[in-house]
Amino acid sequence: MANRQALEQLAEWIKGSSYTVLLTGAGLSTESGIPDFRSQNGLWKNYDPAYVSSIDALEDHYDLFHEFYSLRLQDVETCFPHQGYEVLSRLQELNLIHAIATQNVDGFHLRSGGRNVHELHGSLSKIYCHTCHKEHSAAAFKEGTACSCGGKLRPSIVLFGELLPEQVWQQAITAIEQSNLVIVIGTSLQVYPVNQLPSMTKGKKVLINQEPTAMDHLFDLSIYSSAKDSLVEIEDLIIR
């Protein structure tokens, strides 16, 4: 099915759905200038993703950990949610999207007015001490300041080797289980357990991604295109 026909089909499904949930990943934010991590030209090509974002790096190679996440904070502070994020917020205002589960830690859904957002991997906007959990500012983290207890500062994100926040995870599962339409945007669905979420719906499943994934066979509809352009076109099809 050509992308135009697929987008028209998706627009009809959105209009006919009583509960629609989004699952979003890094591909939604790359068009805002946030580096991807798993593409061939993504940010991970300069780092070992299994290490630099792990508890081991935080505890044993803090200089590397700190440098990497300082760069990520800088990206979030200098980039802004693109037009596609604004489309999603407007569709929420029209009660056409009911919940958003995201793997992204940039906070762009909330910054663009999103509601009922479940940040599965946490948020770069919150900094705390790894030892005593006292909250700190992003500026303190970037300056390399230690906590008053002597502990290391870190972003409030899920590192490799850590479990997802239980409450947020359960909220996302509850939303998916009651949905009759799940739209997956900008993720290769490689990360467990988040890649299990689409299968938890009894409704239709749609993928919007720049390239095919290993899980495309699970979807009723796959659209290989820019997330931003697809969302803008979908809004036009819905409201015209």
SELUMTI-500586 format. One line per field, with one value per atom (N, C-alpha, C): residue in three letters; chain; x, y, z. Coordinates in steps of 0.001 Angstrom, whole numbers, plus 500000, padded with zeros to 6 digits. Atoms other than C-alpha are relative to their C-alpha. Layout:
# SELUMTI-500586
code [ALA:...]
unit [A:...]
x [X:...]
y [Y:...]
z [Z:...]
//
This chain:
# SELUMTI-500586
code [MET:MET:MET:ALA:ALA:ALA:ASN:ASN:ASN:ARG:ARG:ARG:GLN:GLN:GLN:ALA:ALA:ALA:LEU:LEU:LEU:GLU:GLU:GLU:GLN:GLN:GLN:LEU:LEU:LEU:ALA:ALA:ALA:GLU:GLU:GLU:TRP:TRP:TRP:ILE:ILE:ILE:LYS:LYS:LYS:GLY:GLY:GLY:SER:SER:SER:SER:SER:SER:TYR:TYR:TYR:THR:THR:THR:VAL:VAL:VAL:LEU:LEU:LEU:LEU:LEU:LEU:THR:THR:THR:GLY:GLY:GLY:ALA:ALA:ALA:GLY:GLY:GLY:LEU:LEU:LEU:SER:SER:SER:THR:THR:THR:GLU:GLU:GLU:SER:SER:SER:GLY:GLY:GLY:ILE:ILE:ILE:PRO:PRO:PRO:ASP:ASP:ASP:PHE:PHE:PHE:ARG:ARG:ARG:SER:SER:SER:GLN:GLN:GLN:ASN:ASN:ASN:GLY:GLY:GLY:LEU:LEU:LEU:TRP:TRP:TRP:LYS:LYS:LYS:ASN:ASN:ASN:TYR:TYR:TYR:ASP:ASP:ASP:PRO:PRO:PRO:ALA:ALA:ALA:TYR:TYR:TYR:VAL:VAL:VAL:SER:SER:SER:SER:SER:SER:ILE:ILE:ILE:ASP:ASP:ASP:ALA:ALA:ALA:LEU:LEU:LEU:GLU:GLU:GLU:ASP:ASP:ASP:HIS:HIS:HIS:TYR:TYR:TYR:ASP:ASP:ASP:LEU:LEU:LEU:PHE:PHE:PHE:HIS:HIS:HIS:GLU:GLU:GLU:PHE:PHE:PHE:TYR:TYR:TYR:SER:SER:SER:LEU:LEU:LEU:ARG:ARG:ARG:LEU:LEU:LEU:GLN:GLN:GLN:ASP:ASP:ASP:VAL:VAL:VAL:GLU:GLU:GLU:THR:THR:THR:CYS:CYS:CYS:PHE:PHE:PHE:PRO:PRO:PRO:HIS:HIS:HIS:GLN:GLN:GLN:GLY:GLY:GLY:TYR:TYR:TYR:GLU:GLU:GLU:VAL:VAL:VAL:LEU:LEU:LEU:SER:SER:SER:ARG:ARG:ARG:LEU:LEU:LEU:GLN:GLN:GLN:GLU:GLU:GLU:LEU:LEU:LEU:ASN:ASN:ASN:LEU:LEU:LEU:ILE:ILE:ILE:HIS:HIS:HIS:ALA:ALA:ALA:ILE:ILE:ILE:ALA:ALA:ALA:THR:THR:THR:GLN:GLN:GLN:ASN:ASN:ASN:VAL:VAL:VAL:ASP:ASP:ASP:GLY:GLY:GLY:PHE:PHE:PHE:HIS:HIS:HIS:LEU:LEU:LEU:ARG:ARG:ARG:SER:SER:SER:GLY:GLY:GLY:GLY:GLY:GLY:ARG:ARG:ARG:ASN:ASN:ASN:VAL:VAL:VAL:HIS:HIS:HIS:GLU:GLU:GLU:LEU:LEU:LEU:HIS:HIS:HIS:GLY:GLY:GLY:SER:SER:SER:LEU:LEU:LEU:SER:SER:SER:LYS:LYS:LYS:ILE:ILE:ILE:TYR:TYR:TYR:CYS:CYS:CYS:HIS:HIS:HIS:THR:THR:THR:CYS:CYS:CYS:HIS:HIS:HIS:LYS:LYS:LYS:GLU:GLU:GLU:HIS:HIS:HIS:SER:SER:SER:ALA:ALA:ALA:ALA:ALA:ALA:ALA:ALA:ALA:PHE:PHE:PHE:LYS:LYS:LYS:GLU:GLU:GLU:GLY:GLY:GLY:THR:THR:THR:ALA:ALA:ALA:CYS:CYS:CYS:SER:SER:SER:CYS:CYS:CYS:GLY:GLY:GLY:GLY:GLY:GLY:LYS:LYS:LYS:LEU:LEU:LEU:ARG:ARG:ARG:PRO:PRO:PRO:SER:SER:SER:ILE:ILE:ILE:VAL:VAL:VAL:LEU:LEU:LEU:PHE:PHE:PHE:GLY:GLY:GLY:GLU:GLU:GLU:LEU:LEU:LEU:LEU:LEU:LEU:PRO:PRO:PRO:GLU:GLU:GLU:GLN:GLN:GLN:VAL:VAL:VAL:TRP:TRP:TRP:GLN:GLN:GLN:GLN:GLN:GLN:ALA:ALA:ALA:ILE:ILE:ILE:THR:THR:THR:ALA:ALA:ALA:ILE:ILE:ILE:GLU:GLU:GLU:GLN:GLN:GLN:SER:SER:SER:ASN:ASN:ASN:LEU:LEU:LEU:VAL:VAL:VAL:ILE:ILE:ILE:VAL:VAL:VAL:ILE:ILE:ILE:GLY:GLY:GLY:THR:THR:THR:SER:SER:SER:LEU:LEU:LEU:GLN:GLN:GLN:VAL:VAL:VAL:TYR:TYR:TYR:PRO:PRO:PRO:VAL:VAL:VAL:ASN:ASN:ASN:GLN:GLN:GLN:LEU:LEU:LEU:PRO:PRO:PRO:SER:SER:SER:MET:MET:MET:THR:THR:THR:LYS:LYS:LYS:GLY:GLY:GLY:LYS:LYS:LYS:LYS:LYS:LYS:VAL:VAL:VAL:LEU:LEU:LEU:ILE:ILE:ILE:ASN:ASN:ASN:GLN:GLN:GLN:GLU:GLU:GLU:PRO:PRO:PRO:THR:THR:THR:ALA:ALA:ALA:MET:MET:MET:ASP:ASP:ASP:HIS:HIS:HIS:LEU:LEU:LEU:PHE:PHE:PHE:ASP:ASP:ASP:LEU:LEU:LEU:SER:SER:SER:ILE:ILE:ILE:TYR:TYR:TYR:SER:SER:SER:SER:SER:SER:ALA:ALA:ALA:LYS:LYS:LYS:ASP:ASP:ASP:SER:SER:SER:LEU:LEU:LEU:VAL:VAL:VAL:GLU:GLU:GLU:ILE:ILE:ILE:GLU:GLU:GLU:ASP:ASP:ASP:LEU:LEU:LEU:ILE:ILE:ILE:ILE:ILE:ILE:ARG:ARG:ARG]
unit [A:A:A:A:A:A:A:A:A:A:A:A:A:A:A:A:A:A:A:A:A:A:A:A:A:A:A:A:A:A:A:A:A:A:A:A:A:A:A:A:A:A:A:A:A:A:A:A:A:A:A:A:A:A:A:A:A:A:A:A:A:A:A:A:A:A:A:A:A:A:A:A:A:A:A:A:A:A:A:A:A:A:A:A:A:A:A:A:A:A:A:A:A:A:A:A:A:A:A:A:A:A:A:A:A:A:A:A:A:A:A:A:A:A:A:A:A:A:A:A:A:A:A:A:A:A:A:A:A:A:A:A:A:A:A:A:A:A:A:A:A:A:A:A:A:A:A:A:A:A:A:A:A:A:A:A:A:A:A:A:A:A:A:A:A:A:A:A:A:A:A:A:A:A:A:A:A:A:A:A:A:A:A:A:A:A:A:A:A:A:A:A:A:A:A:A:A:A:A:A:A:A:A:A:A:A:A:A:A:A:A:A:A:A:A:A:A:A:A:A:A:A:A:A:A:A:A:A:A:A:A:A:A:A:A:A:A:A:A:A:A:A:A:A:A:A:A:A:A:A:A:A:A:A:A:A:A:A:A:A:A:A:A:A:A:A:A:A:A:A:A:A:A:A:A:A:A:A:A:A:A:A:A:A:A:A:A:A:A:A:A:A:A:A:A:A:A:A:A:A:A:A:A:A:A:A:A:A:A:A:A:A:A:A:A:A:A:A:A:A:A:A:A:A:A:A:A:A:A:A:A:A:A:A:A:A:A:A:A:A:A:A:A:A:A:A:A:A:A:A:A:A:A:A:A:A:A:A:A:A:A:A:A:A:A:A:A:A:A:A:A:A:A:A:A:A:A:A:A:A:A:A:A:A:A:A:A:A:A:A:A:A:A:A:A:A:A:A:A:A:A:A:A:A:A:A:A:A:A:A:A:A:A:A:A:A:A:A:A:A:A:A:A:A:A:A:A:A:A:A:A:A:A:A:A:A:A:A:A:A:A:A:A:A:A:A:A:A:A:A:A:A:A:A:A:A:A:A:A:A:A:A:A:A:A:A:A:A:A:A:A:A:A:A:A:A:A:A:A:A:A:A:A:A:A:A:A:A:A:A:A:A:A:A:A:A:A:A:A:A:A:A:A:A:A:A:A:A:A:A:A:A:A:A:A:A:A:A:A:A:A:A:A:A:A:A:A:A:A:A:A:A:A:A:A:A:A:A:A:A:A:A:A:A:A:A:A:A:A:A:A:A:A:A:A:A:A:A:A:A:A:A:A:A:A:A:A:A:A:A:A:A:A:A:A:A:A:A:A:A:A:A:A:A:A:A:A:A:A:A:A:A:A:A:A:A:A:A:A:A:A:A:A:A:A:A:A:A:A:A:A:A:A:A:A:A:A:A:A:A:A:A:A:A:A:A:A:A:A:A:A:A:A:A:A:A:A:A:A:A:A:A:A:A:A:A:A:A:A:A:A:A:A:A:A:A:A:A:A:A:A:A:A:A:A:A:A:A:A:A:A:A:A:A:A:A:A:A:A:A:A:A:A:A:A:A:A:A:A:A:A:A:A:A:A:A:A:A:A:A:A:A:A:A:A:A:A:A:A:A:A:A:A:A:A:A:A:A:A:A]
x [500846:500000:500883:499234:501378:499793:500078:502079:498746:501175:499262:498749:501148:496711:500058:499844:498132:499660:500313:497893:498496:501450:494294:499304:500556:493538:500193:499723:495215:499121:500861:493283:498586:501333:490031:499974:499956:491110:500060:499923:491994:498627:501324:488603:498997:500944:486847:500387:499510:488882:499473:500459:487519:501135:498853:490932:501270:498781:494173:501215:498774:497622:501185:498757:500970:501132:498728:504287:501076:499041:507132:501439:498589:510888:500858:499017:514017:499740:500238:512957:499034:500910:510280:500740:499278:512870:501195:498834:515640:499746:500317:513818:499984:499792:514178:501478:498564:517945:500575:499514:518159:500647:499334:520729:499317:500487:519527:501126:498999:521326:500248:499870:520781:500165:499761:521049:501505:498591:524310:500777:499343:525046:499611:500486:523571:501111:499048:525219:500782:499333:526057:501260:498820:528663:501299:498810:531073:500171:499979:530273:499477:500580:529489:498710:501262:525780:499751:500231:525779:500827:499147:528451:499777:500034:528233:498691:501283:524577:499670:500191:525082:500354:499621:525346:501514:498543:528933:500735:499346:529884:499792:500296:528168:500915:499249:530018:501509:498572:533394:500708:499407:533940:499109:500938:532013:500362:499615:534042:499355:500622:532816:498488:501440:529272:499576:500330:529260:500133:499807:530637:498859:501049:528086:498663:501310:525060:499981:499943:526241:499685:500310:526126:498518:501428:522655:499148:500726:521446:500093:499827:522875:499099:500892:520971:498560:501377:517691:499741:500176:518256:500061:499838:519122:499078:500948:516528:498572:501387:512762:499068:500959:509718:499583:500355:508955:498484:501420:505599:499202:500703:504733:499559:500385:504756:498787:501131:502389:498717:501149:500079:499441:500449:499960:499269:500667:499051:498613:501316:496229:499035:500863:494922:499555:500425:494903:498896:501029:492888:498662:501216:490381:499516:500336:490244:500130:499740:491606:501217:498907:494750:499825:500393:494264:501156:498836:497664:501239:498719:501334:500998:498877:504005:501238:498820:507477:501276:498664:510986:500936:499146:512352:500142:499723:513946:500167:499809:513940:498866:501110:510578:499202:500644:509320:498476:501463:505820:499406:500506:505310:500241:499673:507031:499058:500905:504630:498531:501375:501540:499344:500568:501084:499472:500603:498925:499982:500033:498767:501208:498744:502410:500732:499277:504195:501442:498592:507974:500678:499574:509100:501462:498568:512814:500435:499668:512623:500169:499856:513602:501349:498743:516834:499801:500256:515142:500129:499900:515431:501372:498669:518796:499927:499984:519369:501304:498806:522105:499765:500128:522683:500055:499842:523500:498826:501035:520964:498692:501196:518438:499533:500345:518461:499990:500114:517344:501007:499040:519804:499620:500281:519820:500827:499235:520943:501344:498747:523553:501019:499098:525028:500595:499490:525303:501050:499081:526961:501322:498773:529444:500826:499270:530441:499961:500118:529304:499595:500420:529039:498919:501021:526148:500678:499461:526643:500356:499684:526710:501219:498859:529575:499608:500488:527396:500088:499909:527471:498613:501266:524783:499749:500389:522869:498633:501361:519842:499042:501027:516592:499506:500327:516673:500339:499738:516714:501294:498725:520268:499954:499884:521249:500310:499829:520972:498985:501035:518113:498625:501371:514422:499238:500877:511780:499233:500806:509841:498669:501131:507107:498664:501288:504268:499759:500135:504895:499781:500142:505273:498578:501347:501964:498949:500928:500212:499988:499921:501459:499303:500659:500310:498482:501446:496868:499416:500473:496527:499964:499929:497620:498915:500975:495343:498578:501360:492260:499867:500024:493186:499360:500376:491645:500793:499050:494376:501296:498667:498105:500828:499163:500361:501424:498587:504100:500757:499344:506228:501474:498582:509972:500778:499209:511268:500243:499644:513053:499531:500553:511453:501044:498930:514768:500155:499739:514615:498889:500917:512993:499935:501274:510510:499045:500916:509064:499513:500413:508997:498880:501125:506394:498651:501244:503827:499017:500992:502283:499176:500705:501342:498937:500946:499307:498635:501301:496492:499222:500860:493543:499515:500418:493070:500985:499126:494798:501341:498645:498523:500581:499448:500212:501424:498607:503921:500285:499471:505340:501485:498559:509107:500714:499249:511779:500366:499561:512729:499308:500635:511365:500691:499460:511856:499827:500109:512192:498627:501310:508681:498848:501037:506791:498838:501051:504841:498876:501008:502949:498976:500818:501383:498967:501045:498169:500317:499658:499679:501390:498651:503284:500214:499760:504223:501463:498569:507870:500209:499955:508244:500462:499701:509246:498836:501045:507354:499313:500573:506883:499074:500816:505613:498744:501165:503316:498956:500944:501757:499303:500610:501193:498937:500956:499466:498793:501111:497386:499046:500869:496112:499165:500732:495174:498863:501024:493272:498858:501022:491426:499086:500790:490298:499375:500540:489563:498552]
y [498808:500000:501244:498756:503400:500794:499242:505784:500871:499140:508147:499199:500851:505330:499520:500461:504046:501106:498880:507500:500272:499829:507810:498932:501073:504438:500275:499705:505449:501133:498880:508729:499504:500553:506760:499175:500801:504369:500886:499078:507282:500597:499397:508897:498993:501020:505588:499331:500657:504626:500692:499430:505081:500176:499835:504729:499685:500121:505350:500319:499840:504978:500073:499905:506057:499352:500442:504337:500634:499242:506619:499713:500220:506311:501084:498986:508162:500596:499508:508442:501163:498854:510940:501289:498794:513353:500336:499704:513067:501215:498857:515631:501312:498807:518049:500250:499854:517538:499169:500891:515006:498788:501129:512363:498673:501364:508817:499185:500822:505994:498682:501331:502912:500006:499949:504121:499944:500137:503663:501281:498712:507369:500624:499486:507696:500258:499591:508911:498816:501166:505379:499599:500428:505014:500468:499505:506987:499391:500538:505076:498566:501319:501582:500174:499705:501899:499124:500909:498887:500386:499617:500493:501433:498600:504282:500357:499741:504149:498944:501062:501522:500479:499758:501490:499900:500167:500291:501271:498756:503445:501097:499000:505637:499828:500247:503991:499918:500277:503115:500931:499087:505559:501247:498878:508634:501102:498961:510979:499752:500357:509132:500170:499878:508916:501459:498581:512604:500738:499337:513727:499674:500435:511697:500648:499466:512853:501522:498545:516457:500388:499754:516310:499786:500274:514803:501119:498877:517556:501233:498866:520142:499872:500216:518599:500360:499758:518734:501486:498580:522337:500884:499173:523584:499577:500457:521607:500179:499728:522026:499006:500915:519819:500513:499597:519843:499987:499846:520288:498726:501256:516605:499870:500019:516921:500896:499090:519864:499372:500721:517762:499028:500975:515063:500677:499271:517616:500464:499570:518981:498818:501186:515469:499549:500287:514936:500948:499021:518132:499633:500443:516680:498644:501303:513489:498865:501037:511458:499149:500769:510354:500087:500040:509259:499771:500228:508207:499860:500100:508325:499292:500666:505857:500283:499635:506992:499435:500409:505598:501198:498824:509110:500649:499348:510967:501509:498574:514433:500872:499228:515484:500772:499192:516781:499853:500138:515333:500974:499090:517291:501449:498625:520417:500519:499575:520470:499909:499992:520134:498641:501342:516362:499707:500397:514827:498478:501442:511372:499330:500468:510814:499105:500953:507763:499900:499974:508293:498732:501338:504666:499940:500012:505428:501226:498864:508512:501284:498684:512086:500623:499281:514027:501284:498718:517055:499928:500154:515623:499414:500437:515219:499664:500349:513436:499300:500680:511919:498500:501449:508253:499334:500593:507658:500314:499624:509642:500443:499658:510548:501453:498585:514264:500602:499374:516352:501129:498950:518709:500635:499310:521122:499411:500425:520336:500714:499243:523074:499347:500657:521284:498738:501203:518073:500357:499644:519770:500550:499464:521501:498912:501091:518123:500034:499870:519008:498668:501177:516187:500395:499755:515874:500291:499717:517083:498719:501281:513411:499342:500559:512818:499122:500853:510893:500654:499532:511204:500386:499560:513146:499270:500718:511495:500470:499721:512103:498911:500943:510430:499173:500859:507923:498564:501415:504150:499627:500425:502931:498503:501430:499566:499309:500706:497128:500409:499563:499001:499586:500325:498117:501268:498869:500358:500388:499592:502433:499259:500930:500033:500696:499327:502545:500465:499517:504093:498828:501188:500654:499439:500532:499459:500928:499050:502643:499846:500198:502077:498710:501275:498446:500153:499796:499469:500755:499220:502049:499140:500832:499590:498923:501088:496822:500469:499515:499051:500685:499303:500480:499148:500724:499583:500494:499585:501367:500411:499637:501523:500443:499462:503697:500095:500015:503043:500927:498982:505969:500105:499685:506190:499109:500914:503098:498704:501263:499987:498806:501049:497989:498934:500921:496462:499851:499970:497270:499280:500733:494816:500711:500621:494976:500892:499076:498020:499427:500545:496124:498976:500916:493813:500731:499254:496593:499914:500047:496610:498719:501281:492941:499896:500073:493731:500577:499483:495393:498936:500852:493529:500760:499157:496388:499981:499885:497458:500598:499519:498171:500608:499272:500707:500427:499567:501428:501156:498913:504745:500090:500012:504519:500241:499722:505562:498720:501250:501928:498824:501184:498414:499563:500571:496681:498484:501456:493035:499549:500353:493176:500486:499456:494563:499042:500991:491322:500080:499880:492205:501086:498808:495317:499797:500013:495773:500959:498973:498744:500526:499454:499909:501136:498809:503371:500379:499691:504008:501417:498594:507752:500829:499041:510812:500075:499903:510897:501360:498647:514670:500177:499821:514683:499152:500882:511725:500574:499464:513354:501251:498795:516650:499609:500439:514829:499322:500654:512720:501028:498953:515846:500632:499401:517350:499094:500954:514193:499905:500123:514131:501220:498789:517751:500607:499360:518550:499576]
z [500000:500000:500000:500064:499018:501285:498756:501864:500081:499982:500851:500364:499682:500905:501445:498623:504173:500998:499121:505755:500033:500042:504601:500839:499189:506166:501482:498599:509421:500509:499599:509532:500306:499768:509262:501286:498768:512006:501230:498857:514295:500289:499809:513727:500572:499544:514435:501303:498789:517498:501252:498725:521011:501001:499101:522674:499227:500796:520795:500862:499220:522347:499041:500758:520920:500778:499447:521508:499143:500799:520436:500409:499765:520111:499381:500382:519054:498618:501357:515402:499926:499982:516399:500287:499602:517788:499119:500840:515198:499113:500857:513061:500777:499169:515981:500249:499809:515908:501127:498947:518756:499331:500670:517721:500297:499832:517171:500630:499335:518952:499296:500569:516845:498490:501437:513267:499739:500367:511394:500280:499777:511752:501334:498730:515219:500993:498972:518380:500569:499422:519529:499230:500765:516761:500666:499300:518974:501392:498650:522160:499983:499809:523362:500803:499320:524208:501213:498886:526491:501218:498870:528634:500470:499578:528590:500696:499346:529661:501046:499008:532323:501400:498609:536095:500165:499895:535634:499605:500423:533728:501036:498972:536316:501212:498767:539177:499777:500189:537593:499019:500980:534695:499877:499942:535754:499015:500959:533529:498638:501273:530426:500076:499782:531789:500004:499858:532684:498670:501283:529321:499039:500914:527401:500326:499648:529355:500060:500150:529414:498559:501404:525617:499720:500202:525739:500588:499414:528081:499114:500893:525727:498772:501137:522820:500347:499589:524735:500234:499694:525793:498762:501196:522296:498854:501015:520294:500508:499641:520253:499307:500620:519554:498610:501356:515834:499790:500324:514090:500276:499741:514460:501443:498588:518245:500237:499853:517956:499456:500550:515772:501039:499013:518448:501156:498919:521110:499569:500486:518952:499877:500087:518321:501389:498631:522084:500444:499652:522501:499364:500689:520010:500507:499415:522122:498989:500997:519220:500370:499405:521077:501505:498593:524651:500961:499137:526014:499126:500709:525010:500896:499329:526081:499161:500783:525074:500603:499591:525199:500080:500067:524684:501373:498714:527578:499833:500276:525954:500527:499447:527435:498971:501039:524077:499977:499954:524468:501005:498970:527669:499618:500394:526313:498918:501069:523366:500415:499497:525561:500092:499904:525621:501400:498728:528334:500102:499754:529902:499330:500599:528892:500996:499161:530298:499497:500405:530121:500518:499587:530212:500415:499701:530307:500799:499171:532511:499214:500612:531729:500337:499793:531261:500797:499339:532815:501517:498545:536325:500351:499555:538076:501486:498588:541358:500366:499501:543518:499979:500106:542813:501371:498669:546492:500926:499024:548548:499355:500780:545787:500175:499908:546620:498593:501317:543639:499841:500324:541931:498671:501256:538996:498865:501173:535472:499962:499991:535876:500924:499065:538892:499381:500662:536875:498959:501090:533896:500551:499389:536209:500688:499370:537625:501515:498551:541126:500624:499239:543657:500987:498986:546083:501344:498669:549672:500754:499362:550648:499364:500717:548224:498832:501076:545784:498632:501388:541989:499476:500584:540157:498697:501209:537345:499536:500476:535121:500484:499553:536143:498817:501125:533303:500358:499777:533110:499283:500560:532592:499695:500232:531174:501324:498738:534044:501048:499069:535736:499479:500367:535761:499630:500300:534235:501263:498842:536798:500001:499967:537895:499769:500130:538190:498564:501380:534766:499044:500836:533184:500075:499833:534623:499391:500614:533502:498484:501444:529961:499579:500301:529994:500068:499848:531255:498809:501150:528475:498735:501202:525773:500020:499913:527030:499730:500250:526809:498645:501288:523404:498908:501220:520094:498796:501025:518132:500684:499513:518891:498804:501071:516729:500533:499608:517024:499060:500825:515808:500355:499857:515313:500929:499176:517057:499241:500645:515819:500814:499141:518666:500343:499623:519689:501508:498561:523394:500768:499134:525785:501361:500345:527467:499221:500671:525680:498672:501295:522383:500120:499796:523934:500064:499797:524400:498833:501076:520892:499984:500024:521264:501094:498886:524393:499654:500402:522453:499231:500816:520998:498772:501112:518566:498849:501163:515379:500407:499733:515309:498720:501146:513032:500325:499849:512532:499049:500825:511287:500319:499768:510852:498674:501225:508381:499253:500617:507736:500663:499419:508317:501286:498773:511660:499948:499936:512619:500486:499447:514091:499128:500877:511096:499781:500242:510739:501031:498953:513926:499699:500223:512405:498890:501019:510461:498867:500980:508657:500324:499812:508156:499017:500809:506881:500164:499943:506011:499480:500379:506056:501189:498948:508046:500982:498987:511326:499941:500032:511145:498807:501207:507561:500056:499912:508204:500943:499026:511268:499484:500593:509481:498985:501023:506626:500640:499314:509000:500598:499442:510767:498909:501112:507419:499536:500436:506460:501009:498965:509792:500062:499741:509996:498754:501209:506370:499744]
//
